[in-house]
C-alpha cells in the first residue's frame, strides 16, 4: 500500500516559535533585544573596556561608581555612523537519490540540456525532466544599509552636601539596538536536511513526501533608549555608585513569505510544481518599556584600578500589534485557467514580557608606565536564563549565551593627544544550526581604534570599529554561509564646564 508522509505546517511553526534557530527563519519575536549598546567613546576605542574608567559623564551608563572620580561639571554628546553589510551563500550537497535537487536549489542547471528519448524527443514524464525554479530568486542574497544616528548625551555635576561629596549624573543613550534582518531563499517545510532532533527517514518504495519550498525573511528596525539618573560617591577611599534606567522605544516589524514551488519526493526521484501559489505578509509595530538598575564599585590605586558592577534583574514589556495577510491560489485545471483562491486577513495585539536575570561584570585598568593604560573587562549576562512570556502565559527560554570579554589600551602621546586600540567579543544569543557543540553561541569579533584630543577646553573622542560575525548553518542537505559586517565611526564631544571648581549645596 502506498504511504504518504504528511507534515502539518502548524506543528512545525509552533515548535519553531519556542527557539531561535536562525537558519530556517523563525517568526519575529525577541530578535534584536539582546543587542546592548556601549556609550563611552573613549572606551569603545579601547575595545569597549569601560568599567574601571572615569573622568567623564558617559561612565554613568556602564558603571555609576566611575562618577565618584570626577571633580568638575561635565557634559558629553555622542553620535554614530554605521555601514552594515549582510550576505548569505548556500552550498547544497549532491544527493545520491535526488541528483537534481542540489542543482535546483542552487539554480545551477547552466547549459545542461533536457533529457531526450532514443529518438531525440524530449522526455514527457514530468518526473524525468529538468526540475528548474519558476522564478529568478536564486539561493543567495546580500544587502547593505547606512545610518547616521545620535548615540548619547550625559551630564555630571559634583556637589557638596555638608561633609559629603557627591557626583550626580543623568543622561540618555541608545541602550538596545533593535535592528535585525535575516533571510533564507530556500526554506522547505518540512526542513529536508534536518538531523536534530532526528533526521527525516529515508523514503522507501511506495512512500511519498511533500514539501513546501519558499523564500522567507524577517526584519525589525528600531531602538530602545535608556533614560538614566545616577549618583556616585567615595566612601573610605572606595568609589561606589548606583543608577536607575527607564527603558522606552519602538520598532517596526515585518515578515514575508513567498512560495517558490511544491516539491514531491518518492523513494528515488522528485519533481517540482507551481500548482500552489502562496504569499503572506505580516506587518506591525512594537512599543517597549521597562525599568532597570545598576550598582557599581571602583577602587583606584596609582598603578591599577579595579571595578565591578551588578545589573539588577529587570523586565522589558513588549506591546505589539500586527496585521497579517495571505493569498493562496491553487490551480485546479491549468488548461482551463481554473483557480481556487483563498485570502486571509487578520490582526493581533498583545503584551509580551522579556525578563533579564542578574548580570555582572568585572574590570581592571593597569598603568604599567606613566603614559600607558591597559584595560580589561569580563562580562556575564546569563542570556540562557532570559525568560520570554507570551500573551497567553507560555514561558520559554529562547536564548543561549556565554561570558564575553573586552580588551584595550591607551597611549597618551602628550597632554592633548591620546591613541587607543582594542578588541572585544560580543556573544550572540543564538546558536548556529548544526553546531558541533549544541547550544554554543555564535560570537561577533569587534576590532577598534580611537583617539582623544584636548583642544581649546574641549575634549573630542573618536573611535572606529570593525565588527564581523560569520557562522555556518549546517544540515545534511546544505550549508549556509552567513556573514554580517559593520563599519562604525563614533564621535563624542565633552567639556568641563566649571574648570576645577565644585558646585555646592548648603545644608
MARFIKOL-296999 format. One record per atom (N, C-alpha, C, O): x, y, z; residue in one letter. Coordinates in steps of 0.2 Angstrom, whole numbers, plus 5000, padded with zeros to 4 digits. Example, Ala and Ser with C-alpha at 12.3 -4.5 7.8 and 13.67 -1.06 7.14 Angstrom:
REM MARFIKOL-296999
506649725039A/506249785039A/506649845039A/507149835042A/506449895035S/506849955036S/506450005039S/506750065040S/
END
This chain:
REM MARFIKOL-296999
500449945000X/500050005000X/500450065000X/500950075004X/500350114996X/500650174995X/500550215002X/500050225004X/501150245005X/501150285011X/501350355009X/501750365005X/500950405012X/501150475011X/501350505018X/501050495023X/501950535018X/502250565024X/501950635024X/502150675020X/501550655029X/501150715029X/501450755035X/501450725041X/501750815034X/501950855039X/501550915040X/501450955035X/501250925046X/500750985047X/501151045049X/501551055053X/501051095044X/501451155045X/501351195052X/501751225054X/500751185054X/500651225061X/501051195066X/501251235070X/501151125066X/501551095071X/502251125071X/502551135076X/502551125065X/503151155064X/503251225066X/503751235069X/502751265065X/502851335066X/502851345074X/503151385077X/502351305077X/502351305085X/503051285088X/503251325092X/503351235085X/503951215088X/504451265087X/504951275091X/504551295081X/505051345080X/504951405083X/505451445085X/504351425085X/504251485089X/504551485096X/504651535099X/504751425098X/505051425105X/505751425105X/506051415111X/506051435100X/506851435099X/507051485094X/506651505090X/507651505094X/507851555089X/508351515085X/508951535085X/508151475080X/508651445076X/508651485069X/508151495066X/509251525069X/509251575063X/509151545056X/508751575052X/509351485055X/509451465048X/508751455045X/508751465038X/508251435048X/507651415045X/507151475045X/506551465043X/507351535047X/506951595048X/506251585052X/505751575050X/506351595058X/505851585063X/505451645063X/505651705061X/504851645067X/504451705067X/504851765071X/505251745075X/504651825070X/505051885073X/504751895080X/504151905081X/505151885085X/504851885092X/505351935096X/505251995096X/505851905099X/506351945103X/506951965100X/507451985103X/506951955093X/507551965089X/507752045090X/507352085090X/508452055092X/508752115092X/508752145100X/509152185101X/508352105104X/508352135111X/508952115115X/509052145121X/509452075112X/510052065116X/510652105114X/511152105117X/510452155109X/511052195106X/511152265111X/510852315109X/511552255116X/511652315120X/512152355117X/512552335113X/512152425119X/512552475116X/512952505121X/512752525127X/513652515119X/514152545124X/514152625122X/514152635116X/514152665127X/514052735125X/514652785126X/514752835124X/515152755130X/515852795131X/516252785125X/516552725124X/516452835121X/516852835115X/517552825117X/517852785113X/517852845122X/518452835124X/518552755125X/519052725122X/518152725129X/518152655130X/518052615123X/518352565122X/517652635119X/517552605113X/518152605108X/518252555104X/518552655109X/519152655105X/519652605108X/520152585105X/519552585115X/519952535118X/519652475119X/519652435124X/519252455114X/518952385114X/518252385118X/518052325119X/518052435120X/517452435125X/517652425132X/517152425136X/518252425134X/518452415141X/518252475145X/518652525145X/517752475149X/517452545151X/517452545159X/517352595162X/517352485162X/517152485169X/517552525174X/517252555178X/518252515173X/518652555178X/518852625175X/519252655179X/518552645170X/518652715168X/518352765172X/517952755177X/518552835171X/518252885175X/518352955171X/518552955165X/518253005175X/518353075172X/517953095166X/518153145163X/517353065165X/516953085160X/516253065162X/516153015165X/515753105160X/515053095162X/514753035159X/514352995162X/514953015153X/514652955150X/514852885153X/514552835152X/515252885159X/515352825163X/514752805166X/514652745168X/514252855167X/513652835171X/513252785168X/512952745172X/513352765162X/512952715159X/513152645160X/512852595160X/513852645161X/514152575162X/514252565169X/514152505172X/514552605173X/514752605180X/514652665184X/515152705183X/514152675187X/514052745190X/514552755196X/514652815197X/514952705198X/515452725203X/516052765200X/516352795204X/516052765193X/516552805190X/516452875191X/516952915190X/515852895192X/515752965193X/516052995200X/516253055200X/516252955204X/516552975211X/517253005209X/517553035214X/517552985204X/518253015202X/518253075199X/518753105197X/517653115198X/517553175194X/517553235199X/517353235205X/517953285197X/517953345201X/517753405198X/517753465201X/517453405192X/517153455188X/516553435185X/516353385183X/516153495183X/515553485180X/515653465172X/516153485170X/515353415170X/515553385163X/514953375159X/514353345161X/514953385153X/514453375148X/514653335142X/515253355139X/514353285140X/514553245134X/514053235129X/513453225131X/514153235123X/513653225117X/514053185112X/514653195110X/513753125110X/514053075106X/513553055100X/512953055101X/513853035094X/513453015089X/513852955085X/514452945087X/513552925081X/513752865077X/513552865070X/512952875069X/514052845066X/513852825059X/514052755058X/514552725060X/513552715054X/513652645054X/513452625046X/512952645043X/513952585044X/513852555037X/513752475039X/514252445041X/513252445037X/513152375038X/513052335032X/512752355027X/513352275031X/513352235025X/513152165028X/513452145033X/512752135024X/512552065026X/512552025020X/512352045014X/512651955020X/512551915014X/512551845017X/512751825022X/512251805012X/512151735014X/512351695007X/512051715002X/512751645008X/512951605002X/512751535004X/512951505009X/512451494999X/512251425000X/512651374996X/512751394990X/512751324999X/513051264995X/512651204997X/512651185003X/512451174992X/512051114993X/512451054991X/512751044986X/512351004995X/512650934994X/512350894989X/511750884990X/512650864984X/512350824979X/512050764983X/512350734987X/511450744981X/511150684984X/511050624979X/510950634974X/511250564982X/511350514978X/510650484975X/510550454970X/510050504979X/509450484976X/509050534972X/508750524968X/509250604974X/508950654971X/509450694967X/509650754970X/509750674962X/510350704959X/510250774957X/510750814956X/509650794955X/509550864953X/509350914958X/509250974957X/509250894965X/509050934970X/509550994971X/509351044972X/510150974972X/510651024973X/510651074967X/510751134969X/510551054961X/510551104956X/509951144956X/510051204954X/509451114958X/508851154958X/508951214963X/508751274962X/509151194969X/509151244975X/509751294974X/509651354976X/510251274970X/510751324968X/510651364962X/511051404960X/510151344958X/509951364952X/510551364947X/510751414944X/510851304947X/511451294943X/511451244937X/511951204936X/510851244934X/510751194928X/511251224923X/511451184919X/511351284922X/511851314917X/511651284910X/511051294908X/512051254906X/511951234900X/511751164899X/511751134894X/511551134905X/511351064905X/510651064900X/510251094902X/510651014896X/510051014891X/509550964894X/509750914897X/508950974892X/508450924895X/508550854892X/508750854886X/508350804895X/508450734893X/508050724887X/507450754887X/508250674883X/507850654877X/507850584877X/508250544880X/507350554873X/507250484872X/507750454867X/508150494864X/507650394865X/508150364860X/508050404853X/508450394849X/507450434852X/507350464846X/507450534846X/507450574841X/507750564851X/507950634852X/507350674854X/507450734854X/506850644856X/506250694858X/506250704865X/506550664869X/506050764867X/506050774875X/505650724879X/505150704876X/505950714884X/505650664889X/504950694891X/504950754894X/504350654891X/503750684893X/503550674900X/503250714903X/503950624903X/503750614910X/504050664914X/504650684914X/503550704918X/503750764922X/504250744927X/504650784930X/504350684930X/504750664935X/505550654932X/505950664936X/505550654925X/506250644922X/506450704919X/507050704917X/506050764919X/506350824916X/506750864921X/506850844927X/507150914918X/507550954922X/507050994927X/506551024925X/507250994934X/506751024939X/507051094940X/507551104944X/506851144937X/507051214937X/506651254941X/506051244941X/506951314944X/506451354948X/506051394943X/506151394937X/505451414945X/504951454941X/505051534942X/504751574939X/505651554945X/505751624947X/506551634946X/506851584945X/506751694947X/507451714947X/507751734953X/508151774954X/507451704959X/507651724966X/508351704967X/508751744970X/508451644965X/509151614967X/509251604974X/508851614978X/509851564976X/509951544983X/510251604987X/510151604993X/510651644984X/511051694988X/510751764989X/510351784984X/510951794994X/510751864994X/511251904998X/511651885001X/511151974997X/511652025001X/511252085001X/510752104997X/511452125006X/511152195007X/511552235011X/512052215014X/511552305010X/511952345014X/511452415016X/511052425012X/511652445022X/511252505024X/511752545027X/512352535029X/511552615027X/512052665030X/511552705035X/510952725033X/511852725041X/511452765046X/511952815049X/512552795050X/511652875051X/512052925055X/511552935061X/510952965059X/511752925067X/511252925072X/511552965078X/512152955080X/511152995082X/511353015089X/511452955093X/511052905093X/511952955098X/512152905102X/511952915110X/511652875113X/512152975112X/512052985119X/512153055121X/512553095117X/511953075127X/512053135130X/512153125137X/511653095140X/512653155141X/512753135148X/512953205151X/513353245148X/512753205157X/512953265161X/513153245168X/512753205171X/513653275171X/513853255178X/514053325182X/514353365179X/513853325188X/513853385192X/514153365199X/513753335203X/514753385201X/514953375208X/514653425213X/514553485211X/514353395219X/514053445223X/514353425230X/514553365232X/514253465235X/514453455242X/513853465246X/513553525246X/513653415250X/513153425255X/513453415262X/513553355264X/513553465265X/513953465272X/514653435271X/515053465267X/514753375274X/515453345273X/515453295268X/515953265267X/514853285264X/514853235260X/514853255253X/514553305250X/515353235249X/515453255242X/515153205237X/515353145238X/514653225233X/514353185229X/514453205221X/514653265220X/514353155217X/514353175210X/513653155207X/513553095207X/513253195205X/512653175202X/512653175194X/513053215191X/512353125191X/512353125184X/511753105181X/511253075184X/511653125175X/511053105171X/511153105164X/511653135161X/510853055160X/510953055153X/510453015149X/510052975153X/510453015143X/510052975139X/510452945133X/510952975131X/510352875132X/510852845127X/510452785123X/509952765126X/510652765118X/510352715114X/510652645118X/511152625118X/510152615122X/510352565126X/510352495122X/510752455124X/509852485118X/509752425114X/509652445107X/509152475105X/510052415102X/509952425095X/509552365093X/509752305093X/508952385091X/508452335089X/508452315081X/508152265079X/508952345078X/508952325070X/509152255069X/509652235072X/508752225065X/508852155064X/508552135057X/508052165055X/508952095053X/508752065047X/509051995046X/509551985047X/508551955043X/508851885041X/508351865036X/507751875035X/508651825031X/508351795025X/508551725023X/509151715024X/508151685021X/508351625018X/507951615011X/507251615012X/508251605006X/507851594999X/507651524998X/507351514993X/507951475002X/507751405001X/507551375007X/507851325009X/506951395010X/506651365015X/506251305013X/505851315008X/506251245016X/505751195015X/505351175021X/505651185027X/504751165020X/504351135026X/503951075024X/503551075020X/504251015027X/504751015032X/505451025030X/505551025024X/505851035035X/506551055033X/506950995031X/507050945035X/507150985025X/507350925022X/507950895025X/508050835025X/508450945026X/509050915028X/509150915036X/509750905038X/508650915040X/508750925047X/509050855050X/508850805047X/509350855055X/509550795058X/509550805066X/509750765070X/509250865068X/509050865075X/508350895076X/508150935072X/507950865080X/508150815085X/508250745082X/508550695085X/507950735076X/508150665072X/508050685065X/507650725063X/508350645060X/508350655053X/507650635050X/507350595054X/507450665045X/506850635041X/507050565038X/507550565035X/506650515040X/506850445037X/506950445030X/506550475026X/507350405027X/507450395020X/506850365018X/506550315020X/506550385012X/505950365009X/506050295006X/506550275003X/505550245007X/505550185005X/505150174999X/504750224997X/505150124995X/504750114989X/503950114991X/503750084996X/503650164988X/502950174990X/502850234994X/502250254995X/503350264997X/503250325001X/503250384997X/503550384991X/502950434999X/502950504996X/502950555001X/502650555007X/503450605000X/503550665004X/503350725001X/503650734995X/502950765003X/502850835000X/503050885004X/502950885011X/503350935001X/503650995005X/503551055001X/503551064995X/503451105005X/503351175003X/504051205002X/504451205007X/504151244997X/504851274995X/504651344995X/504251374991X/505051384999X/504851464999X/505451505001X/505951485004X/505351565000X/505851625002X/505451655008X/504851665008X/505851665013X/505651705019X/506151745022X/506751735022X/505951805024X/506351845028X/505951885033X/505351895033X/506351915038X/506051955043X/506552015045X/507152005043X/506252065047X/506652125049X/506352165054X/505752165055X/506752205058X/506552245063X/506952305063X/507552305062X/506652365064X/507052425064X/506852465070X/506252485071X/507252485074X/507052525080X/507652535085X/508152505084X/507452565090X/507952575096X/507552585102X/507052605103X/507852555108X/507652565115X/508152615118X/508752595118X/507852665120X/508352715124X/508252705131X/507752685134X/508852725134X/508852725142X/508952795144X/509452825143X/508552815149X/508552875152X/508752865159X/508452825163X/509352885161X/509752865167X/509952915171X/510452955169X/509752925177X/510052965183X/510452925187X/510352865187X/511052955189X/511552915193X/511852955198X/511753015198X/512152925203X/512452955209X/513152915210X/513152855210X/513652955212X/514252925214X/514552955220X/514453015220X/514952925224X/515252955230X/515852905232X/515852855230X/516252935236X/516852905238X/516752885246X/516652935250X/516852825248X/516752805255X/517452765257X/517552715254X/517752795261X/518452765264X/518852755258X/519252695258X/518952795253X/519352795248X/519152745242X/519452735237X/518552725243X/518252675238X/517652715234X/517152735238X/517652715228X/517052745224X/516552695223X/516552635222X/515952715225X/515352675224X/514752715220X/514852785220X/514352685217X/513852725213X/513252675212X/513252615212X/512652715210X/512052675208X/511752715203X/511752775203X/511352685199X/510952715193X/510352675192X/510252615194X/509852715190X/509152685188X/509052705180X/509252755178X/508752655177X/508652665170X/507952655168X/507652605169X/507652705165X/506952695162X/507052675154X/507352725151X/506852625152X/506952605145X/506252615141X/505752605144X/506352645135X/505752665131X/506052665124X/506552685122X/505552635120X/505752635112X/505252605108X/504752575111X/505352605102X/504852575097X/505252535092X/505852555090X/504852495088X/505152465082X/504652455077X/504052445079X/504852455071X/504452425065X/504552355063X/505152345062X/504152315063X/504252245062X/503952215055X/503352245053X/504252175052X/504052155045X/504252075044X/504852065046X/503852035042X/503951975040X/503651955033X/503051975032X/503951915029X/503651905022X/503851835020X/504351805022X/503351795017X/503451735014X/503251725007X/502651755006X/503651705003X/503451694996X/503551624993X/504151604993X/503051584992X/503151514990X/503451514983X/503251554978X/503951464982X/504351454976X/504151394972X/504251394966X/503851344975X/503651284972X/503351234977X/503451244983X/503151184975X/502951124979X/503351064977X/503251044971X/503651034981X/504150984980X/503850914982X/503550904987X/503850864978X/503550794979X/504150744978X/504450744973X/504250704983X/504850654983X/504550584983X/504050574987X/504750544979X/504650474980X/505350444983X/505750484985X/505450374983X/506050354986X/506650364982X/507250364985X/506650384975X/507250394971X/507150444966X/507550454962X/506650484967X/506550544962X/506150594965X/505750584970X/506150654962X/505750704964X/505550754958X/505750744953X/505050794960X/504850844955X/504550904958X/504450904964X/504650964955X/504451024957X/503851054953X/503851054947X/503351084957X/502751104953X/502551174956X/502751194961X/502251214952X/501951284954X/501251284954X/500951334952X/500951224956X/500151224956X/499851264962X/499251274962X/500351274967X/500051314973X/500551374973X/501151374974X/500151434973X/500551494974X/500351524981X/499751534982X/500751534985X/500651564992X/501051624993X/501651614992X/500851674996X/501251734999X/500851765005X/500251765005X/501251785010X/501051815016X/501451865018X/502051865017X/501151915021X/501551975024X/501251985031X/500651995032X/501652005036X/501452025042X/501852085044X/502452085044X/501452135045X/501752205047X/501552225054X/500952205056X/501952265057X/501752285064X/502252335067X/502752355064X/502052345073X/502552395077X/502552365084X/502052335087X/503052385088X/503152365095X/503352425099X/503752465096X/503052425105X/503252485110X/503552445116X/503252395118X/504152475118X/504452435124X/504552485130X/504752545129X/504452455136X/504552495142X/504852455147X/504752385147X/505152475152X/505452445157X/505852485162X/506052535160X/506052455168X/506452495172X/507052445174X/506952385175X/507652475175X/508252435177X/508652475182X/508552535182X/509152445184X/509652475189X/510352445189X/510352385188X/510852485191X/511552455191X/511852485197X/511752545199X/512252445200X/512652465206X/513352455204X/513452395201X/513852495207X/514552485205X/514952505210X/514852535215X/515652475210X/516152495214X/516752505210X/516852475205X/517252545213X/517852565209X/518352575214X/518252625219X/518952545214X/519552555219X/520152575214X/520352545210X/520352635216X/520852665212X/521552675216X/521552695221X/522052645213X/522752655216X/523152685210X/523052685204X/523752705212X/524252735207X/524352695201X/524452725196X/524452625202X/524652585196X/524052545193X/524152515188X/523552545197X/522952505194X/522352525197X/522252565202X/521752515194X/521052525196X/520652465194X/520752435189X/520252445199X/519852385198X/519152405199X/518952455203X/518652375196X/517952395196X/517552335195X/517752285192X/516952335198X/516452285197X/515752315197X/515552365200X/515252285193X/514552315193X/514052255193X/514252195191X/513552265196X/512952225195X/512352255192X/512152305194X/512152225186X/511552255183X/510952215186X/510852155185X/510552245189X/509952215193X/509452175188X/509352205183X/509152125190X/508652095186X/508052145184X/507952195188X/507852145178X/507352185175X/506952155170X/507152105167X/506352185169X/505852155164X/505752215158X/505552265160X/505752195152X/505552235147X/504852215144X/504752155143X/504452255144X/503752245141X/503752265134X/503952315132X/503452215130X/503452225123X/502652225121X/502352175121X/502352285119X/501652295117X/501652295110X/501952345107X/501352245106X/501352245099X/500752245096X/500252225099X/500652265090X/500052255086X/500352235079X/500752265076X/499952185076X/500152165069X/499552155065X/499052145067X/499752155058X/499152145053X/499452095048X/500052095046X/499052035047X/499351985043X/498851975037X/498251985037X/499151965031X/498851955025X/499151895021X/499751895021X/498751855018X/499051795014X/498551785008X/497951805009X/498851755003X/498451734997X/498751674995X/499351664994X/498251624994X/498451564991X/498051544985X/497451544985X/498351534979X/498051514973X/498251444971X/498851424970X/497751404971X/497851334969X/497551324962X/496951334961X/497951304958X/497751284951X/497451224950X/497751164952X/496751224949X/496351154948X/496451124941X/496651064941X/496351164936X/496451134929X/496851194926X/496551244924X/497451184924X/497851234921X/497651254914X/497651314913X/497451204910X/497151214903X/496551264903X/496451294898X/496151254909X/495551294909X/495651364913X/495151394914X/496251374915X/496351434920X/495951424926X/495651474928X/495751364928X/495351354934X/495751364941X/496251324942X/495651414945X/496051434950X/495551444956X/495051474956X/495751414962X/495451424968X/495851464973X/496451454974X/495551524975X/495951574978X/495651584985X/495051584986X/496151584990X/495951594997X/496351655000X/496951654999X/496051705002X/496351765005X/496151765013X/495551755015X/496651775016X/496651785024X/496851845026X/497451865024X/496451885030X/496751945033X/496551945041X/495951925043X/497051965045X/496851955052X/497352015055X/497852035052X/497152025062X/497552075066X/497652045073X/497251995075X/498152065076X/498352035083X/498752085087X/499052125084X/498552085093X/498952135098X/499052095104X/498652055106X/499452125108X/499552095115X/500152125118X/500452165116X/500352095124X/500952115128X/501352055130X/501052005132X/501952055128X/502452005130X/502952035135X/503052095135X/503251995139X/503752015144X/504451975142X/504451915141X/504952015143X/505651985142X/506051995149X/506152055150X/506151945153X/506451955159X/507151945159X/507351885157X/507551985161X/508351985161X/508551965168X/508352005172X/508951915169X/509251905176X/509751945178X/509951995174X/510051935184X/510651975186X/511251965182X/511351905180X/511552015180X/512152015176X/512752055180X/512552095183X/513352025179X/513852055182X/514452065178X/514552025174X/514952115180X/515552125176X/516052145180X/515952175186X/516652135178X/517252145182X/517752185177X/517752175171X/518152235179X/518552275175X/519152295179X/519152305185X/519752305175X/520352325178X/520752365173X/520652355167X/521052425176X/521452465172X/522152465175X/522252475181X/522652445171X/523352445173X/523752495170X/523652515164X/524152535174X/524652585172X/525352565173X/525652585177X/525652525168X/526252495169X/526852545168X/527352545171X/526652595164X/527152655163X/526752715163X/526052715162X/527052775165X/526652835166X/526152855160X/525652885162X/526352845154X/525852865148X/525452805146X/525052815141X/525452745149X/525052695146X/524552675151X/524652675157X/523952655148X/523452615152X/523252555148X/523152565142X/523152505151X/522952435148X/522252415152X/522252415158X/521752415148X/521052395152X/520852335149X/520852305144X/520452295154X/520152235153X/519452225156X/519452245162X/518952205153X/518352195156X/518052125155X/518252095149X/517752095159X/517452025159X/516752025161X/516552055166X/516252005156X/515552015157X/515151955157X/515351905152X/514751945162X/514251885162X/513551905162X/513351935167X/513251895156X/512551925156X/511951875157X/511451895158X/512151805157X/511651755159X/511051755154X/510551745156X/511251755147X/510751765142X/510351695142X/509751695140X/510651645144X/510251575144X/509651575149X/509251535148X/509751625154X/509151625159X/508651675157X/508151685161X/508751705152X/508151755150X/507551725149X/507551665145X/506951745152X/506351715151X/505851755147X/505851815148X/505551725142X/505151765137X/504451735138X/504251675137X/503951785140X/503251765142X/502851795136X/502751855135X/502451745133X/501951765128X/501351795131X/501251795137X/500951825127X/500251855129X/499851805132X/499451815137X/499851735130X/499451685133X/499751655139X/499451605142X/500351675142X/500651655148X/501151605147X/501551585151X/501251575140X/501851525139X/502451555140X/502651615138X/502951525144X/503551545146X/504151505142X/504051445143X/504651535139X/505151495136X/505851535138X/505851585140X/506351495137X/507051525137X/507351525130X/507651475129X/507251575126X/507451565119X/508151575117X/508351565112X/508551595122X/509251615120X/509751575123X/509651535128X/510351575120X/510951545123X/511451605124X/511251665123X/511951585128X/512451635129X/513051615132X/513151555134X/513551655133X/514251635136X/514551705138X/514351755136X/515051705143X/515351765145X/515751795139X/515951755134X/515851855140X/516251895135X/516751935138X/516751955144X/517251965134X/517752005137X/517952065132X/517752065126X/518252115135X/518452175131X/519152195133X/519352185139X/519552205129X/520252225130X/520552285126X/520352285120X/520852325129X/521152385125X/521652425129X/521852405135X/521952465125X/522552505128X/522552575126X/522252595120X/522752625130X/522852695128X/523552715129X/523852705134X/523852755124X/524452785125X/524352865124X/524152885119X/524552895130X/524552975130X/525153005127X/525653005130X/525153025120X/525653045117X/525953105120X/526553115121X/525453155122X/525653215125X/525053235129X/524553205130X/525053305131X/524553325135X/523853335131X/523353335134X/523853335125X/523253345121X/523153295116X/522553295113X/523553235116X/523353185111X/523453115115X/523953105118X/522953075114X/522953005116X/522752955111X/522252975107X/523152905110X/522952855105X/522752785108X/522952765113X/522252755105X/521952695108X/521852645103X/521752655097X/521752585105X/521652525101X/521352465106X/521452465112X/520952425103X/520652365107X/520352315103X/520252325097X/520052265107X/519752215104X/519152185109X/519352185115X/518652165106X/518152135111X/517752085107X/517652085101X/517452035111X/517051985109X/516352005111X/516252025116X/515851995106X/515152005108X/514751935107X/514651915101X/514651905112X/514251845112X/513551855109X/513251895112X/513351815104X/512651815102X/512251775106X/512451735110X/511551785105X/511051755109X/510751685105X/510351655108X/511051675099X/510851615096X/511451565094X/512051585094X/511251505093X/511751455091X/511651435084X/511151425082X/512251435080X/512151415073X/511851345072X/511951305076X/511451335067X/511151265066X/511751215065X/512151235061X/511651165068X/512151105066X/512851125070X/513251085068X/512851165074X/513551175078X/513751115081X/513351075084X/514451105081X/514651045084X/514551035091X/514350985094X/514551095095X/514351095102X/513651125102X/513551185101X/513151085104X/512451105104X/512351165109X/512551155115X/512051215107X/511951275111X/512551325112X/512551375115X/513051315108X/513651355108X/513451415104X/513351415098X/513551475107X/513351535103X/513851555098X/514451545099X/513551595093X/513951625088X/514351685092X/514051715097X/514951705089X/515251765093X/515451815087X/515751795082X/515351875089X/515551935084X/516251955087X/516251965093X/516651975082X/517352005084X/517252075082X/517052095077X/517552115087X/517552195085X/518252215087X/518552215092X/518552245081X/519152275082X/519152355082X/518652375078X/519452385086X/519352465087X/520052495087X/520552475089X/519952565085X/520552615086X/520252675087X/519652695085X/520552725091X/520252785093X/520852835095X/521452815095X/520552895096X/521052945098X/520652995102X/520053005101X/520953035107X/520753085111X/521153145110X/521753145110X/520753205109X/521053265108X/520853315113X/520253315115X/521253355116X/521053405121X/521253475118X/521853495118X/520753515116X/520953575112X/520453625114X/519853615114X/520753685116X/520353745117X/519753735123X/519253755122X/519953695128X/519453675133X/518953625131X/518553615136X/519053595126X/518553545123X/518953475123X/519553475122X/518553425124X/518853355124X/518453325118X/517853315118X/518853295113X/518553265107X/518853195107X/519453185106X/518353145107X/518553075107X/518253045100X/517653055099X/518653015096X/518452975090X/518652905091X/519152885094X/518252865088X/518352795088X/518052765081X/517552785078X/518452715079X/518252675073X/518252595075X/518652575079X/517652565073X/517552495075X/517452455068X/517052475064X/517752395068X/517652355063X/517352285066X/517652255070X/516652275065X/516352215068X/516252165063X/515952185057X/516352105064X/516252045060X/515951985063X/516251965068X/515451965060X/515051905063X/515051855057X/514751865052X/515351795058X/515251745052X/515151675056X/515451655060X/514651645053X/514451575056X/514151535050X/513951565045X/514051475051X/513851425046X/513151395049X/513151375055X/512651395045X/512051345047X/512151285043X/512151285037X/512151225046X/512351165043X/511751115044X/511551105049X/511551085038X/511151025038X/511450975034X/511950975031X/511050915034X/511350865030X/511250885022X/511650855018X/510850925020X/510750945013X/511151005011X/511351005005X/511351045015X/511651105013X/511951145019X/511851125025X/512451195017X/512751235022X/512651305019X/512751325014X/512451345024X/512351425023X/512851465026X/512951455032X/513251495022X/513751545025X/513451615026X/513251645021X/513451635032X/513151695034X/513651745037X/514051725041X/513651805034X/514151855036X/513851925037X/513451945033X/514051945043X/513752015045X/514352055046X/514852035051X/514452115043X/515052165045X/514752235046X/514252255043X/515052265050X/514952335051X/515552385052X/516052355055X/515552435049X/516052495050X/515652545054X/515152575052X/515952565060X/515652615064X/516152665065X/516752655067X/515952725065X/516352785066X/515952825072X/515352845071X/516252835077X/515952865083X/516352935085X/516952935084X/515952985087X/516253045089X/515853065096X/515253065096X/516253095100X/516053125107X/516353185108X/516953195108X/515953235110X/516253305112X/516053315119X/515453305121X/516553335123X/516453345130X/516753415132X/517253435129X/516553435138X/516853495141X/516753495148X/516253485151X/517253515152X/517253535159X/516953605160X/517353645159X/516353615162X/516053675162X/516353725167X/516253785166X/516553695173X/516753745178X/517453735180X/517653745186X/517853725175X/518553715177X/518653665182X/518453605181X/519053685188X/519153635193X/518853655199X/519053645205X/518253685199X/517853705205X/517253655206X/517153615201X/517053665212X/516453615214X/515853665214X/515853715217X/515253635212X/514653665214X/514553645221X/514753595224X/514153685225X/514053675232X/513253675234X/512953725231X/513053635238X/512353645241X/512453645249X/512653595252X/512253695252X/512253705259X/511753665262X/511153665260X/511853645268X/511353615272X/510853665275X/510353645278X/
END
